[in-house]
């Protein structure tokens, strides 16, 4: 007779090695990284420029540069550029972080050459037509007014501003006037300084073999490029702050609580990471069990570490029944106090560590995911073996470390708090 | 191409194996043939609420999540109008844990009243967070009852209203479980580096002794062909006026489904699609506009939705939209335009097969719909479409009497 209350035996994952990629120098010494072991005939090619929002002179530029890069060249209109990518089954994604501008093309292996010709055109000959700019400004203004109706957007934006300060590119946010102030000249100026003839890194993943690498070399291995040098942004600690934004019609309260922490190479990073997962980093976390599964105040509550260049920040986020806002905040405090006072039971720690090991192993199973990890190493100057030793580092964390991390870093006087929501 | 092997247990559970030797992770995907279309119209939102209860402990195992997390697994589930799907990703060495957990909750739940009480609250917060506390969040709550008059697709999976979720009882829970959560109403897909023999052994061991049962018969009313167009107006505190238009079309695995899918792509899939080019870029009446399909098993909807630019009159926007649709139906399409949407489809299909989990789900959806081979047919069906066939379908679908329009006004 089968004993259904008895769990089958299992093996924890104790080691995972990130599959290696090829690092290639193009003829002009540009770097190309290749994860070419895909089984589907698809390609992802990503170009990363040192052209993030920290380099923009106007806060609104970020809302437009990524739209206007495909806004027209002297040969092609925006319509033609869109048609050419679409015609060959490509999807483009252009985004700007504080440090970088990413231009990603997802498409079919057989049409790679078509994508590369077009991309080359874009990075050498953008003309930023006035008419296209007016259309995009209008869209950007209206998208912003829509976002400003979303509680999560408001909460995140206010939280980052309080945390980093409005003068930091991490805390800066743009409003309608910032979008209005963007001119064709300001876009051209940015383009000429940070994109045109500037160095970039290329990440190629999917079904990429010799033929695809040669193609990239043909198109991007010739031009002489100027290297852009940047120094690290300084993340300044600021006084913790509290703020409330009232939405008269709000049905819930959206909470953000957190602080500036440290980066992925800090000696406490992995200890904190495991403590964070225990506290609010997975479905079985203490916050989820208490606020959702025990009390039913919310659909979800989580805490996260967000890496930011060489630093990072930590935050708790949730949307709760508005009448239960204060109770939720005090329950969060209670959970922190428990972590600080009671040593975690070995069984719970084992669950957290095994869960983290499994989810890490499951997050590097195809060339696109594998390339993303290598990209993180390269763009953030992480140690080469950062992900090869990831699971070992997690498994090294001890019960005592969890308590120490909570004691050392989860002091509520150091937290910045934002509440967005209805009156309660 | 998704390869698979199949066997059936004597209790009726269909089991499929999709082997992939390249990954250390395995997928365990169990799909039940029950969705919100199986609900009583006075107790809507129940299939989804029930999905939450499946995580509240089973007859022999007090916690579902914790033992899975302990072996390095991750899981989640979702409910649609047609199905409820539960999936797990875990290291292949620990696959048996998934069999143990899933079979116990198919056998029976704990039926703990506290679990019901808490999950009712959680789902109500989900309802608020996703549908009521977001700009335009309530649109499907209004668009579905406008588009369907008799078929249960006329209510959203989250439910018609919060009250229905509040009123769910333990008797409802038990009835639902014993009439739908049966081995003969489920399909199991295993994917990863594992052999058929091992899957057979595990399936027999854990699911073999679960008795089959009588699945509640499904006599869904058929939505009659729409003879007159319908429209409805609503308003809320949103920044822009918006237009939502639906047309009835075929179901996911029905004849000519892909023709309709490509029609929606030509109209509104990407930047070079007709609606965006004409209405956003050329005439600058819309902030954005796109088209897509719902891909339900029973006849579904082709949806067009767009936000009007500030200051643009609703009537003017809708007339311009109708003009684009009329021109499309009259003028037809070029070879090049057809090739474009075929390339786009090929691309999304291939990207969709990169992840093992997606392959497992595609196989599960297909087998649930009656034929596992459905998951390998799409590429060929799309390839064989020609201009004439596509335009014939466009003409049948994009008729005024087959359409519904929701005018969503900004109160700002």
Boltz contact constraints between the chains, C-beta under 6 A:
constraints:
  - contact:
      token1: [A, 4]
      token2: [B, 60]
      max_distance: 6.0
  - contact:
      token1: [A, 4]
      token2: [B, 104]
      max_distance: 6.0
  - contact:
      token1: [A, 5]
      token2: [B, 60]
      max_distance: 6.0
  - contact:
      token1: [A, 7]
      token2: [B, 67]
      max_distance: 6.0
  - contact:
      token1: [A, 8]
      token2: [B, 96]
      max_distance: 6.0
  - contact:
      token1: [A, 8]
      token2: [B, 97]
      max_distance: 6.0
  - contact:
      token1: [A, 8]
      token2: [B, 100]
      max_distance: 6.0
  - contact:
      token1: [A, 10]
      token2: [B, 71]
      max_distance: 6.0
  - contact:
      token1: [A, 10]
      token2: [B, 94]
      max_distance: 6.0
  - contact:
      token1: [A, 10]
      token2: [B, 97]
      max_distance: 6.0
  - contact:
      token1: [A, 11]
      token2: [B, 93]
      max_distance: 6.0
  - contact:
      token1: [A, 13]
      token2: [B, 72]
      max_distance: 6.0
  - contact:
      token1: [A, 13]
      token2: [B, 91]
      max_distance: 6.0
  - contact:
      token1: [A, 40]
      token2: [B, 350]
      max_distance: 6.0
  - contact:
      token1: [A, 40]
      token2: [B, 353]
      max_distance: 6.0
  - contact:
      token1: [A, 40]
      token2: [B, 354]
      max_distance: 6.0
  - contact:
      token1: [A, 42]
      token2: [B, 350]
      max_distance: 6.0
  - contact:
      token1: [A, 42]
      token2: [B, 351]
      max_distance: 6.0
  - contact:
      token1: [A, 82]
      token2: [B, 271]
      max_distance: 6.0
  - contact:
      token1: [A, 82]
      token2: [B, 272]
      max_distance: 6.0
  - contact:
      token1: [A, 83]
      token2: [B, 272]
      max_distance: 6.0
  - contact:
      token1: [A, 86]
      token2: [B, 270]
      max_distance: 6.0
  - contact:
      token1: [A, 86]
      token2: [B, 272]
      max_distance: 6.0
  - contact:
      token1: [A, 86]
      token2: [B, 340]
      max_distance: 6.0
  - contact:
      token1: [A, 87]
      token2: [B, 340]
      max_distance: 6.0
  - contact:
      token1: [A, 88]
      token2: [B, 343]
      max_distance: 6.0
  - contact:
      token1: [A, 89]
      token2: [B, 343]
      max_distance: 6.0
  - contact:
      token1: [A, 89]
      token2: [B, 344]
      max_distance: 6.0
  - contact:
      token1: [A, 89]
      token2: [B, 346]
      max_distance: 6.0
  - contact:
      token1: [A, 89]
      token2: [B, 347]
      max_distance: 6.0
  - contact:
      token1: [A, 108]
      token2: [B, 347]
      max_distance: 6.0
  - contact:
      token1: [A, 139]
      token2: [B, 287]
      max_distance: 6.0
  - contact:
      token1: [A, 142]
      token2: [B, 240]
      max_distance: 6.0
  - contact:
      token1: [A, 142]
      token2: [B, 287]
      max_distance: 6.0
  - contact:
      token1: [A, 145]
      token2: [B, 239]
      max_distance: 6.0
  - contact:
      token1: [A, 146]
      token2: [B, 239]
      max_distance: 6.0
  - contact:
      token1: [A, 149]
      token2: [B, 135]
      max_distance: 6.0
  - contact:
      token1: [A, 251]
      token2: [B, 128]
      max_distance: 6.0
  - contact:
      token1: [A, 251]
      token2: [B, 132]
      max_distance: 6.0
  - contact:
      token1: [A, 251]
      token2: [B, 133]
      max_distance: 6.0
  - contact:
      token1: [A, 252]
      token2: [B, 128]
      max_distance: 6.0
  - contact:
      token1: [A, 252]
      token2: [B, 133]
      max_distance: 6.0
  - contact:
      token1: [A, 283]
      token2: [B, 65]
      max_distance: 6.0
  - contact:
      token1: [A, 284]
      token2: [B, 65]
      max_distance: 6.0
  - contact:
      token1: [A, 284]
      token2: [B, 66]
      max_distance: 6.0
  - contact:
      token1: [A, 284]
      token2: [B, 69]
      max_distance: 6.0
  - contact:
      token1: [A, 292]
      token2: [B, 122]
      max_distance: 6.0
  - contact:
      token1: [A, 296]
      token2: [B, 118]
      max_distance: 6.0
  - contact:
      token1: [A, 296]
      token2: [B, 121]
      max_distance: 6.0
  - contact:
      token1: [A, 296]
      token2: [B, 122]
      max_distance: 6.0
  - contact:
      token1: [A, 298]
      token2: [B, 125]
      max_distance: 6.0
  - contact:
      token1: [A, 299]
      token2: [B, 122]
      max_distance: 6.0
  - contact:
      token1: [A, 299]
      token2: [B, 125]
      max_distance: 6.0
  - contact:
      token1: [A, 299]
      token2: [B, 126]
      max_distance: 6.0
  - contact:
      token1: [A, 299]
      token2: [B, 129]
      max_distance: 6.0
  - contact:
      token1: [A, 319]
      token2: [B, 129]
      max_distance: 6.0
  - contact:
      token1: [A, 351]
      token2: [B, 69]
      max_distance: 6.0
  - contact:
      token1: [A, 351]
      token2: [B, 70]
      max_distance: 6.0
  - contact:
      token1: [A, 354]
      token2: [B, 70]
      max_distance: 6.0
  - contact:
      token1: [A, 354]
      token2: [B, 72]
      max_distance: 6.0
  - contact:
      token1: [A, 355]
      token2: [B, 69]
      max_distance: 6.0
  - contact:
      token1: [A, 357]
      token2: [B, 72]
      max_distance: 6.0
  - contact:
      token1: [A, 358]
      token2: [B, 72]
      max_distance: 6.0
  - contact:
      token1: [A, 358]
      token2: [B, 73]
      max_distance: 6.0
  - contact:
      token1: [A, 358]
      token2: [B, 91]
      max_distance: 6.0
  - contact:
      token1: [A, 359]
      token2: [B, 74]
      max_distance: 6.0
  - contact:
      token1: [A, 362]
      token2: [B, 25]
      max_distance: 6.0
  - contact:
      token1: [A, 362]
      token2: [B, 89]
      max_distance: 6.0
  - contact:
      token1: [A, 365]
      token2: [B, 23]
      max_distance: 6.0
  - contact:
      token1: [A, 365]
      token2: [B, 25]
      max_distance: 6.0
  - contact:
      token1: [A, 366]
      token2: [B, 354]
      max_distance: 6.0
